[in-house]
Amino acid sequence: MTAQATTEKKSKTWLWLALISGAIVLAILLSLGTWQVKRLAWKENLLATIEERTEAKPVELSELLKRYEAGEDIEYLPVETEGYFDHDNEQHFFATFDGMSGYYVYSPLMIDKDRYIFVNRGFVPFELKEPNARPETLVSFSQDVVGLARKAPKDKAGWVVPENDLEKNIFHWKDLDAMIGRTGKPAEQFLPFFIDQNRNANRAQLPYGGVTIINLPNNHLQYAITWYGLALTLVGVLGYYLIRYRRGS
């Protein structure tokens, strides 16, 4: 075999390797772009649902429970109820609010004899984690609670989320079973979801309510354009390489 034939064979081998590899990468890029388009549709639908629900009139907690037991999605539905807060069994979720580090205060609300629901009352600064540091928040009379229903996650969002420190009463994800376990009360006494309480009329009053994040980021269109743009660039590079090969360059 002549040197020229050997060179042509190697060149053809590299061409096929480039085309096969390029096709695989192209398929991946197109899949990622299509996935982001689907995520865009899902996110836009979610944002529309959140907007519609948060502007609706609150329903009674008993009605919300019926919907939950019927298998309906109750996430972000406005709800109202009343009861007495069990301050001795506060649970603390590490969070930030308006540039401050601190905690969301999750307190059991006794809505009936031996019947509770955990309410996210809102944010308190880091140094006011312990209830005795903010005695004005430990109200003893019945409270009217209006807020948004939130589902209890089955597990933490991912490995980057730290484990909950139950000994120090610091939660990094809303493990309802663990919160109930720390109260020492039977699990069957608690409703299987949360309420995020609205901001108090006195906006300077602790805890700062209304901390539910409803303005979710929606960058899926930019991500889709990026993946499709990379796919188009790859097609251009492969096409240029194929043209040069055919010209014998």
NORPE-V716800 format. One record per residue. N is the residue number from 1. RES is the residue in one small letter. PHI is phi in radians with two decimals (999 if undefined). NEAR is the number of other ideal C-beta (glycine too) atoms within 8 Angstrom. Layout:
BEGIN
n:res:phi:near
N:RES:PHI:NEAR
N:RES:PHI:NEAR
END
This chain:
BEGIN
n:res:phi:near
1:m:999:4
2:t:-1.26:5
3:a:-1.09:5
4:q:-1.14:6
5:a:-1.13:8
6:t:-1.09:9
7:t:-1.12:8
8:e:-1.11:8
9:k:-1.14:9
10:k:-1.11:8
11:s:-1.10:9
12:k:-1.17:8
13:t:-1.07:8
14:w:-1.12:8
15:l:-1.08:11
16:w:-1.13:8
17:l:-1.08:8
18:a:-1.12:10
19:l:-1.17:10
20:i:-1.16:8
21:s:-1.08:8
22:g:-1.09:11
23:a:-1.12:8
24:i:-1.13:8
25:v:-1.12:9
26:l:-1.06:12
27:a:-1.08:8
28:i:-1.15:8
29:l:-1.10:13
30:l:-1.14:11
31:s:-1.12:8
32:l:-1.14:10
33:g:-1.10:12
34:t:-1.14:9
35:w:-1.07:8
36:q:-1.19:13
37:v:-1.10:10
38:k:-1.14:8
39:r:-1.12:10
40:l:-1.08:12
41:a:-1.09:8
42:w:-1.11:8
43:k:-1.17:11
44:e:-1.11:9
45:n:-1.16:8
46:l:-1.11:9
47:l:-1.10:10
48:a:-1.14:8
49:t:-1.13:9
50:i:-1.07:11
51:e:-1.07:9
52:e:-1.13:8
53:r:-1.27:12
54:t:-1.18:10
55:e:-1.66:5
56:a:-1.39:8
57:k:-1.32:4
58:p:-1.07:8
59:v:-1.82:10
60:e:-1.17:9
61:l:-1.05:12
62:s:-1.11:6
63:e:-1.19:8
64:l:-1.10:13
65:l:-1.10:9
66:k:-1.06:8
67:r:-1.13:10
68:y:-1.10:11
69:e:-1.18:6
70:a:-1.48:6
71:g:1.56:4
72:e:-1.35:6
73:d:-1.40:3
74:i:-1.83:10
75:e:-1.01:8
76:y:1.25:11
77:l:-1.31:12
78:p:-1.18:13
79:v:-2.51:14
80:e:-2.36:11
81:t:-2.81:11
82:e:-2.62:8
83:g:2.96:12
84:y:-1.99:9
85:f:-1.35:13
86:d:-1.67:11
87:h:-1.24:9
88:d:-1.19:4
89:n:-2.05:11
90:e:-1.01:10
91:q:-2.09:12
92:h:-2.09:12
93:f:-1.86:11
94:f:-1.13:8
95:a:-2.75:9
96:t:-2.15:6
97:f:-2.70:9
98:d:0.87:4
99:g:1.43:4
100:m:-1.80:9
101:s:-1.64:6
102:g:3.09:12
103:y:-2.52:12
104:y:-1.49:12
105:v:-1.67:14
106:y:-1.79:15
107:s:-2.05:13
108:p:-1.18:13
109:l:-1.85:16
110:m:-1.41:11
111:i:-1.67:10
112:d:-2.83:6
113:k:-1.06:4
114:d:1.04:5
115:r:-2.38:9
116:y:-2.32:13
117:i:-2.48:15
118:f:-1.36:15
119:v:-2.03:15
120:n:-1.39:16
121:r:-1.25:12
122:g:2.32:15
123:f:-1.73:13
124:v:-2.26:13
125:p:-1.06:8
126:f:-0.90:8
127:e:-1.30:5
128:l:-1.93:10
129:k:-1.04:9
130:e:-1.33:5
131:p:-0.98:9
132:n:-1.22:5
133:a:-1.46:7
134:r:-2.49:10
135:p:-1.03:6
136:e:-1.18:6
137:t:-1.54:12
138:l:-1.60:9
139:v:-1.18:6
140:s:-1.84:4
141:f:-1.62:5
142:s:-1.08:6
143:q:-2.05:10
144:d:-1.48:6
145:v:-2.01:12
146:v:-2.19:9
147:g:-2.96:14
148:l:-1.97:13
149:a:-1.25:14
150:r:-2.32:13
151:k:-1.29:8
152:a:-1.53:9
153:p:-1.17:9
154:k:-1.36:3
155:d:-2.73:4
156:k:-1.24:9
157:a:-1.13:6
158:g:3.14:5
159:w:-1.18:3
160:v:-1.29:4
161:v:-1.37:8
162:p:-1.11:4
163:e:-1.27:5
164:n:-1.19:10
165:d:-1.77:9
166:l:-1.21:8
167:e:-1.15:4
168:k:-1.62:5
169:n:1.01:10
170:i:-2.25:9
171:f:-1.83:15
172:h:-1.93:11
173:w:-2.54:10
174:k:-1.44:11
175:d:-1.47:10
176:l:-1.07:12
177:d:-1.06:7
178:a:-1.19:10
179:m:-1.08:13
180:i:-1.11:11
181:g:-1.03:9
182:r:-1.24:10
183:t:-1.36:9
184:g:1.40:5
185:k:-1.63:10
186:p:-1.10:4
187:a:-1.07:8
188:e:-1.20:4
189:q:-1.43:8
190:f:-1.89:12
191:l:-1.24:8
192:p:-1.53:6
193:f:-2.66:12
194:f:-1.95:14
195:i:-2.19:16
196:d:-1.59:13
197:q:-1.20:12
198:n:-1.20:9
199:r:-1.11:8
200:n:-1.15:8
201:a:-1.00:4
202:n:-1.56:5
203:r:-1.17:7
204:a:-1.59:3
205:q:-1.49:7
206:l:-1.41:9
207:p:-1.20:10
208:y:-1.34:13
209:g:-1.39:12
210:g:1.18:9
211:v:-1.66:12
212:t:-1.07:10
213:i:-1.46:5
214:i:-2.01:8
215:n:-1.61:4
216:l:-1.30:9
217:p:-1.13:4
218:n:-2.37:9
219:n:-1.90:6
220:h:-1.17:11
221:l:-1.13:9
222:q:-1.08:7
223:y:-1.13:11
224:a:-1.10:13
225:i:-1.07:8
226:t:-1.09:8
227:w:-1.15:13
228:y:-1.17:11
229:g:-1.12:8
230:l:-1.12:9
231:a:-1.10:12
232:l:-1.12:8
233:t:-1.10:8
234:l:-1.09:12
235:v:-1.05:9
236:g:-1.10:8
237:v:-1.14:9
238:l:-1.14:12
239:g:-1.12:8
240:y:-1.10:8
241:y:-1.13:10
242:l:-1.17:10
243:i:-1.10:8
244:r:-1.11:8
245:y:-1.14:10
246:r:-1.15:6
247:r:-1.47:6
248:g:1.41:4
249:s:-1.45:4
END
